[in-house]
Amino acid sequence: MSEIVLLNTNIKDVPTYSKGKVRDIYDLGDKLLIITTDRISAFDVILPNGIPHKGKVLTALSLHWFEQTKDIIKNHLLTADAEKYPIELTKYTDILIERSMLVKKAKVLPIECVVRGYLAGSGWKEYQLSQSVCGIKLPAGLVESAKLPQPIFTPATKATSGHDLNITQAQTEDLVGAETAEFLKEVSIRIFELASKGLEAKGIILADTKFEFGVYEDEIILIDEVLTPDSSRFWPADEYCPGRPQPSFDKQFVRDYLEKIKWDKNPPAPSLPDIIVKKTSEKYLEAYRRIKN
């Protein structure tokens, strides 16, 4: 993977569909072009630095998991081969290679489908208050990072800004209907269990992850990114120790640095020192190497 850092795309020949914290999406009529940049955000603010290799790692891992999960559910991928993209994109091949996907344009369901196998993040915070997560009662006496008796489905609303809000299964049914809510729960847990088993063999604990789904030609399909360090908590199994936060293959390293310098979490975000950028890039690359090998 080359070390060119891509912070912004400028595809002038195609209308912009949306621009997120990491991805720039372009509208090709009945298809979308998703380009994953090297941008990184923390506390819902995009940082001025990019992380070398990040966009290519996220793209490669999503492609890997789309292939691994296709027997469980269809997905939105058409091709990631830039040579097969529409002719108007030919001049942009240099920025599209290894960091883009041409996908079906699905109607996005308004739910973040989170599955947790361990007690961390907002789940741990909620458990300390109520001994439950998203209305699911859990055993008493669990510690931070504890393994749960079985994976649990803890959906959240998709926030346009700020943090997503955890909701119950009943609230999910109100948003998408009972049948769809049950389907999302079942499929999400099946994917989590498949991935968790495969990652365990590679020395990685899948603590939790989130999936997104959409409707295409009246069928629910898997969309967006899948089981990447941006959408998942990956922990090195040989360093796992319940009762405290865990080292991870994601941007927690950046969050920890920003907490240490006491940034107030309001824009503009401070620039990251070169050593923080380098170590963060290494964490993404290590996740890629372990998962793909």
C-alpha positions in Angstrom: 0.0 0.0 0.0 1.4 3.4 -1.0 1.6 6.2 1.7 -0.2 8.9 -0.3 -2.6 10.5 2.2 -6.0 11.3 0.7 -8.0 13.9 2.7 -10.4 15.1 0.1 -11.7 13.9 -3.3 -12.8 16.1 -6.1 -14.7 14.1 -8.7 -15.9 16.9 -10.9 -17.8 14.8 -13.5 -20.2 13.2 -11.1 -22.7 14.7 -8.6 -21.9 14.5 -4.9 -24.3 12.2 -3.0 -22.9 12.9 0.5 -19.7 13.5 2.3 -19.1 12.0 5.7 -16.3 12.0 8.3 -14.3 9.4 6.3 -16.2 8.6 3.0 -17.0 10.7 0.0 -19.9 9.3 -2.0 -20.8 10.2 -5.6 -24.1 9.6 -7.4 -24.1 7.6 -10.6 -27.8 7.3 -11.0 -28.8 3.8 -9.9 -25.3 3.2 -8.4 -23.0 5.0 -5.9 -19.3 5.5 -5.9 -17.9 5.2 -2.4 -14.3 6.6 -1.8 -12.8 6.0 1.5 -10.3 8.8 2.4 -7.6 8.8 5.0 -9.5 11.2 7.2 -9.9 10.4 10.9 -12.4 11.8 13.4 -12.5 11.8 17.2 -15.3 12.9 19.4 -17.3 13.6 16.2 -14.7 16.2 14.9 -12.6 15.6 11.8 -8.9 16.0 12.6 -6.6 18.0 10.3 -4.2 15.0 9.9 -4.8 12.0 7.7 -3.7 8.5 8.7 -1.6 6.9 6.0 -3.1 3.6 4.6 -6.3 4.1 6.6 -8.7 4.4 3.6 -7.2 1.4 1.8 -7.3 -0.7 4.9 -11.0 0.0 5.5 -11.8 -0.7 1.9 -9.8 -4.0 1.8 -11.3 -5.3 5.0 -14.9 -4.4 3.9 -14.3 -6.3 0.6 -12.9 -9.3 2.6 -16.0 -9.4 4.8 -18.5 -8.9 2.0 -17.1 -12.0 0.5 -17.1 -13.9 3.8 -20.7 -13.1 4.6 -22.3 -13.4 1.2 -23.9 -16.7 2.1 -25.6 -15.1 5.1 -26.9 -12.0 3.3 -26.4 -10.2 0.0 -24.5 -6.9 0.0 -24.3 -3.8 -2.1 -21.0 -4.4 -3.8 -20.9 -4.3 -7.6 -17.1 -4.0 -8.1 -14.0 -2.6 -6.5 -12.0 -2.8 -9.8 -11.5 0.8 -10.9 -10.8 -0.5 -14.4 -14.5 -1.5 -14.6 -15.9 1.8 -13.5 -17.9 4.1 -15.8 -15.7 5.9 -18.4 -16.2 9.3 -16.8 -14.2 8.1 -13.8 -11.1 6.9 -15.8 -9.2 10.1 -15.2 -9.5 9.6 -11.4 -8.1 6.0 -11.4 -5.1 7.0 -9.3 -7.2 8.0 -6.3 -9.8 5.3 -6.8 -7.5 2.2 -6.9 -7.7 0.2 -3.6 -9.9 2.7 -1.8 -13.2 2.8 -3.7 -16.3 0.7 -4.4 -19.0 0.9 -7.0 -22.2 -0.2 -5.2 -26.0 -0.6 -5.6 -28.0 2.4 -4.4 -30.0 1.0 -1.6 -32.5 2.8 0.7 -30.7 3.0 4.0 -32.5 1.6 7.1 -32.4 4.1 10.0 -30.7 1.7 12.4 -27.2 1.1 13.5 -27.1 -2.7 14.1 -24.7 -3.1 16.9 -23.7 -6.5 18.3 -21.7 -6.8 21.5 -19.8 -9.8 22.7 -18.0 -7.9 25.5 -18.9 -5.1 27.8 -17.2 -1.9 26.6 -17.8 1.7 25.5 -21.4 3.0 25.9 -22.5 -0.5 26.8 -20.2 -0.5 29.8 -21.5 3.0 30.8 -25.1 1.9 30.6 -24.5 -1.4 32.5 -23.0 0.6 35.4 -26.2 2.5 35.7 -28.8 -0.2 35.1 -27.1 -3.6 34.9 -28.6 -3.7 31.4 -27.8 -2.6 27.8 -30.5 -1.4 25.5 -33.1 -3.0 27.8 -31.3 -6.4 27.9 -30.8 -7.4 31.5 -27.2 -8.7 32.2 -25.8 -10.7 35.1 -24.7 -8.7 38.2 -21.0 -8.2 39.0 -19.6 -7.9 35.4 -16.5 -5.8 35.0 -15.3 -3.5 32.2 -14.4 -5.6 29.1 -16.0 -8.7 30.5 -17.1 -11.3 28.0 -20.9 -11.6 27.9 -22.7 -14.9 28.2 -23.7 -14.6 24.5 -23.6 -11.9 21.9 -26.4 -9.3 22.3 -28.1 -7.1 19.7 -28.0 -3.5 20.9 -29.3 -1.2 18.1 -28.9 2.5 17.9 -30.4 5.4 16.0 -28.4 6.9 13.1 -27.5 10.4 14.2 -26.9 13.0 11.5 -24.6 14.7 14.0 -23.2 13.8 17.5 -23.4 10.3 18.9 -25.8 7.6 18.0 -28.4 6.9 20.7 -28.9 3.3 22.0 -32.4 2.0 21.7 -34.3 -1.1 22.7 -35.6 -3.9 20.4 -39.1 -2.5 20.9 -38.0 1.0 19.7 -36.4 -0.7 16.7 -39.7 -2.3 15.9 -41.4 1.1 16.0 -38.9 2.4 13.5 -38.7 -0.4 10.9 -41.5 -2.8 11.9 -41.4 -6.0 13.9 -40.5 -8.4 11.1 -37.6 -6.3 9.8 -36.3 -5.6 13.4 -36.2 -9.4 14.1 -34.5 -10.0 10.7 -31.8 -7.4 11.5 -31.2 -8.9 14.9 -30.9 -12.4 13.6 -28.6 -11.6 10.7 -26.4 -9.2 12.7 -25.7 -11.9 15.3 -25.0 -14.5 12.7 -22.4 -12.3 11.0 -20.9 -11.4 14.4 -20.6 -15.1 15.3 -19.0 -16.0 12.0 -16.5 -13.2 12.2 -15.8 -13.7 15.9 -14.9 -17.3 15.3 -12.6 -16.5 12.3 -10.9 -13.6 14.2 -10.3 -15.7 17.3 -8.1 -18.0 15.2 -6.0 -15.0 14.2 -5.5 -13.8 17.7 -8.1 -11.0 17.6 -11.1 -10.6 19.9 -14.2 -9.0 18.3 -15.6 -7.0 21.2 -18.4 -5.3 19.3 -19.2 -4.1 15.9 -21.9 -2.3 14.0 -23.6 -3.1 10.7 -25.7 -1.1 8.3 -28.4 -2.4 6.1 -30.5 -1.1 3.2 -33.3 -2.1 1.0 -32.6 -2.8 -2.7 -35.3 -4.2 -5.0 -37.4 -5.1 -2.0 -34.7 -7.1 -0.3 -32.6 -6.2 2.7 -28.9 -6.2 2.0 -25.7 -5.4 3.9 -24.2 -2.0 3.0 -21.5 0.6 4.0 -18.4 -0.9 5.7 -18.2 -4.2 7.4 -16.0 -5.3 10.4 -13.3 -2.7 10.0 -11.3 -1.0 12.8 -13.6 2.1 12.4 -16.8 0.1 12.9 -15.5 -2.5 15.4 -13.5 -3.0 18.5 -10.7 -5.4 17.7 -8.6 -6.4 20.7 -5.3 -8.4 20.7 -6.3 -11.7 22.4 -2.8 -12.1 24.0 -3.3 -8.8 25.9 -6.9 -9.3 27.0 -7.4 -8.6 30.7 -10.9 -7.9 31.9 -11.5 -5.2 34.5 -10.0 -2.4 32.4 -10.0 -0.8 28.9 -8.2 -3.0 26.4 -5.5 -2.1 23.8 -7.2 -2.1 20.4 -6.5 -1.9 16.6 -8.4 1.3 16.0 -8.3 5.0 16.7 -8.6 4.7 20.5 -4.9 5.6 20.5 -5.9 9.0 19.0 -8.7 9.5 21.5 -6.3 8.7 24.4 -3.8 11.3 23.1 -6.5 14.0 22.7 -7.8 13.3 26.3 -4.2 13.5 27.6 -3.7 17.0 26.1 -7.1 18.0 27.5 -8.6 19.2 24.2 -12.1 20.5 24.8 -13.5 18.4 22.0 -14.8 21.4 20.1 -13.7 22.3 16.5 -11.1 23.0 15.3 -9.3 19.9 16.4 -5.6 20.1 17.1 -3.0 18.6 14.7 -1.6 15.2 15.7 2.1 14.8 16.3 3.9 12.6 13.7 4.5 9.9 16.2 0.7 9.6 17.0 -0.1 9.5 13.2 2.6 6.8 12.6 1.5 4.6 15.5 -2.2 4.9 14.5 -1.4 3.9 11.0 0.6 0.9 12.3 -2.5 -0.2 14.3 -4.7 -0.1 11.2 -2.1 -2.0 9.2 -1.7 -4.6 11.9 -5.4 -5.3 11.9 -5.3 -5.7 8.1 -2.3 -8.1 8.2 -3.8 -10.3 10.9 -7.2 -10.5 9.3 -6.1 -11.0 5.8 -3.3 -13.6 6.6 
